[in-house]
Amino acid sequence: MKIKFPGLKILDRYIIRKFLGTYLFAIALIVLIVIIFDYAEKIDDFITNKAPFSEIILRYYLNFIPFFINQFSGLFTFIAVIFFTSKMAYNTEIVAILSSGTSFRRLMWPYFVSALAITSLALVLNLWIIPKANESRVKFETTYISRARNAAQQYENDIYRQIDRGTYVYLRSFAGETQKASFFAIERYEGNSLVESLEAADVTYSDETGRWTAPKYTIRRMPAPDSLGVMSAEEFRQIQRLDTLINLNTVELGKVDLLITTMNIGELNRFIDEQKTKGSDMMAVFEVERQSRFSYPAAIFILTLIGVSLSSRKVRGGTGLHIGIGISLCFGYILFSRFAEEFAKGGVLPATLSVWMPNILFAVVAVWLYIKAPK
């Protein structure tokens, strides 16, 4: 017994099958090629660091595939639409469909059904699957790939984090394995002036208690100038045994741009709320990560509309001309998106506006191409 979906006719099923089939074929082919080249490039690292073959397949490449698909999902969608639609136009199938009484608007229905399926997949990957895959992939790279181990250390040598408005923590040479830092300081500012600091050496963090401890610590106070503007001497006080609880855990000490890519959407939302409470000055970076997880999947609909509108006209150049124009537009979108993200991270524009601006601009282009498409 065949299952019939309401509203889907033979033509709809034909286009959906062509769309998704071409998309999956393009994904599979490119992923296979990329894996072969990546393996050839990293095989020396795998051999040198004695990476088990099962680890290479299950921890690295199995987690690499969703990351790669997500990165280029819009491009693959666009190529799929351009390729099979321009082929239909070249074979005058589009002309026959429109001549039969089917409107161009109705022709878009199976395309959007297919785009919805790809968008749903991209959202699931972006919000839940890829963050965990990134976590496992980064751990593998840190352990078995020497170039990555040198270039992508989990912790920087000098770490600054804001724990409250006007209050910052500085750590030097923090080691995740031992949970120790060679130097630790809590600094409190009023405006741009440092008014008080707590400093300690050989500090250890406890996962069980969430407390930072050290054999001794020093408190420095910077008194305010008197009425004549004269500064008195700084106050120093040494105290035995540091045992303090602050609003900071070791999860936040990792490279922030790497850390947020390993959080699913729920963890990311909670992390952003915590950082907002602390008054973090990196809110733009966090908001770009959150918004991009939604904006890239949404772009699939826009790129689908551009692809159909562009390739449904039969032209002298045939499929090759359509693919060339389409890929140029798609790479333009990717490049514009990257520039917009950097503007947001630099504080030039609001993060939400910057991330969604390429979608808004290309949506206008898509509507214009749709109006100009052959009806």
N, C-alpha and C positions, 0 to 999 in steps of 0.2 A: 504494500500500500504506500503510495507516494504522498509525502507531506506537501501541501500546497500553502504557500504564504499569500495572504490576502493582499491584493494590489500589485502582485508581481506577475507579469505576463511573460510570454516566451521571449520577447525582445529584452525585457528586464533581466531575465535569467542569463541570456546570452551576453549582455554587456557586463553584468556582475561577474560572470565566470571569466570573461576576457580580462577584466580589470584586476581582480584578485589573483588570477593565474599569472598574469604578466608581472604583477607586483611581487608575488612570492618567488617567481623564477629569478627576477632581478636581484632580490635580496639574497637568495641562496647562492647565486653565481658570484656576486660581489663578496659575500662573506667567505666563501670558499677561497677565492683569490687572495683576500686580505689575510686569512689564516695561514695560507701557504707562505706568503711573503714574510709575515710576522714570525713564523716558526723558523724560516731560513735566517732571519736577522738575529734571533735570540737563541739559536741552538747552542752557540758557544757558552752562553750564560747558563743554560740548562745543564750542560755537561759539566762545566766547571763547578757549579754549586750543587751537583748531584740531585737535581729535581726529579722525583719519581714520575714516571709517565702518567700514572693515574692522577697525580696532582696537577700535572700540566693540562690534562683533558678536563677533569672535573672541577678544579678550583680556578683555573685560569681561563681556558678557552670557552668553557660552558658559561662563565660569567662575563666573558668578553663579548659574546654574540649579542645578548640583549642591549648592552651599552652601545655597540656599533649600530644595531638596527635603529635604536632610538635617535642616535646622532644624525642619521641620514634618511629617516623615515619620510620626511617631506620630499626630499630629492627623489627617492625611489618611487613615491606615489606620483610625482609629477612626470617622471620618465615613463612610467607605466601608462598613464593617461595619454600623454603625447604619442607614444609609440603605437598603441593599438587604435586610437581614435583617428590619427592621421592615416593609418593604413585603411581603416574603414572609409575615410573620405576619399582616398586615392582610388579605391575600388568602387566609388560612387554609392556605397551603402548608406551614407548619411543622406544623400540626395533622395534615395529611394524611400528611406524612413520618413523624411519630411514630406515627400510627395504623397505618401499614403494617408496623410491627414494627422500624423503625430506632430504635435507642436515641439519646438525646441525646448520649451519649458518642461514638457512631459519627458523629453529625452534625458533631461538632467536627473530625473528621479533615481534610476539605477546607479548613476554615478555617485549620488549623495548617499545612497544606501551602502555602497562599497566604502566610501570615505568615512561613514559613521563606524563601520566595522574596524577600519584601520585606526581611526581616532580613539576608539574605545581600547584597542590593544595598546596604543601609545600611552594613554592615560594610566592604564594598569602598570605598564612598565615603568613609567616616569614616577608615579606616586609611591609604589610599593616594592616592585621587584628589583629594579636597577640599583636603588640605594644599598640593599643587602648584597647584591652582586658586586657592586663597587667595593664594599668593605672586604669581601673575600678576595677579590682580584688585587686590591692594593696590598693586602697582607702577603699574597703570593709574590708580588713584584718585589716587595721589601725583603723577602726571605731569599728568593732564588735568582733575581735578576740584578746583577752587580751595578749596572748603570742606574737602575731605578733606586737601588739601595743608597747610592751616593747622592742622587738628585732629589729624592722624595722622602727624606727623613720625616718621621712622624712629628718630631718636636724640633723647633728652632732653638738655636743656642741662647738667644735673648728673647724672652716672652713677656709681653705686656698685656694685661687684661683689666678691663674696667669692672669693678664689682659693685659699685654704687655711684651715684652722682658725685663727682669730685674725688672719688677714691679709686686708686689703681693698685694693682699688684704687679711686681716685677720679679721674674725668676731667671736665674742664669744656670745653664747646663743642667736642665732637668732630664733625668733618665727614667723612662717608663718602666724598665725592668725592675729597678730598685725603688722607684717612687721617691727619689731623692733629688734635691737641687743644691748646687754649691753655694748659692746666695739667694736670699729671699727678702723682699721689701714690700711694705704696705705704705703707700704715700697718699696723703690727703691734701687736696688743693682748695684754695678759695680764690675763685677767678683764675688767674694764671700764676698765682703765687703758691709755692709749696709751704705749708704751715706746719706739717708734722709728718714724721716717718717712723716706721718700725723696721729694723734691719736685723737679719740673722744669717748665720752661715751653717752649712750642713743641715739643711731642713729636710724632714721626712714627712710624707703624707700617708695617712692610714685610711684604706678603703672602708674598714669596718666602722670607724668613728667619724670619718670625714674631717679629722683634725690635722693641723700642721704642727710638728714639734721640732725643737732644736735644743741643744745644751744651754744656750744663753742667747740673749738678744739685746739690742740697743734701741732706745727711744730718743729721737731727736726732735726738738721743737724750735721753730723759727719765730721768735717774737715779732710782733708788729712794730713798725717805727714809731717813735714818740712824736710829740707835737712839732718838734723841730726837724723831723725826718731822719733822726739818728737811729740806727739799728743797734740794739744791744747784742751781746754774745749769744750764740746758740746754746741751748740747754741739752746736755747729754746725760742719759741715765742708763746704766747697764743692769740687767736683771737676769738672774739664773733661771733656766728652764722655760722655754717657750712652749705653750700648749694652747693653740688658738683655733677657733672655728670661724671660717669666713665663707662667704657666698661664692665659692669657687671649688670645682672638682677637677680631676685630671682629664676628664673627657674634653673640657673646654680648653685645655692647654695645647692640644694638637693643632696642626695647621688648619686654620678656620675654613679656608676655601676647600680643603680636602675633607674636613670633618663634615660639613653640611651636605656633601654629595653622598654620604653614607647613611643619611637619616631618611626614613620614610616620611610621608607628609604629616602624619600625626606627631612624630618626634620633632620634625622641623618647626611645626607650628608652636609646640611647647617651648622649644629652644628660642625662637624669635620672641615669644612673650617674656621669657626670662631675661633675655638681653635688653629688651625694651624697658623692663623694670630697672635694670642696672644702668640704663642710660648709655648703652654702648654706642660708640661712634662708627660701628660697622653695619648699621641697620640697612643701609642701601645694598650692601653685598648680600645680606640674608634675604632681603625682599626680592632681589633679582633672581636668586635661586628659586624662591617659591613661585614667583609669577611665570618664570620660564617653563616650569613644569606643566603649566596650563596653556601658555601661549603657543608653544611649538605644536602640540596636538591640534589646537584650533586652526593652525595654519594649513593643515591638510585639506580642509574644506575650501579655503581660499585658493590654494594651488590647484585643486581639482577643477574649480570653476574656470580659472585662467587656462588650464590645460585643454579643457573641452572647447572653450570659446576660441582658442587660438588654433587648434588642430582640426576643427570640424570643417574648415573650408578647404576645398581642393585647390592646390597651388601647383605651379610648374615645377618648383623645386622638390615636391613630394615629401616623403617622410623625413628625409635628412634635414631639410630646411626647418621643418617644425621642431625637430629634436634640438637642432642648434639654437634656435630662438628660445625654446623652452628651457634648456639647460642654462643659457645666459641669464634669463629672468630668475631662475631658481637660485643660482649662485649669487645673483644680485641681492636676493632676499636674505640669504645666509650671511653675506658680508654686511649688509645693513643691520641685521640683528646683532651681530657681534659688536659693531660700532656703537649701537644704541645701548648695549649692556655696559660698555666701558664708560659711556656718558653718565649712566645711572650710578655706577660704582664711584665715579669721580665726583658725584654730587652736582653735576651740571644740570641734570633734569631729574624730576621725581622718578623713582624706580619703576612704579607701575606704568606710568606714561611711556617711559623709554622702552620697556620690554614689549608693550603692546603697540607701539608706534609703527613698526614694520607691518604688523597685521592690518592696522587701520589703512595705511598707505596702499598696500597691495590689494586690500579689499576694494578700494576705490578703482584701482586698475582692473580688477576682476569684473566689477560691475560694468565698467566702460567697454571691456572686450566682449562681455555678454551681450550688451546692447548692439554692438557692431557685428556680432556673429551672424552667419546666414540663417534666416528663419524660413 
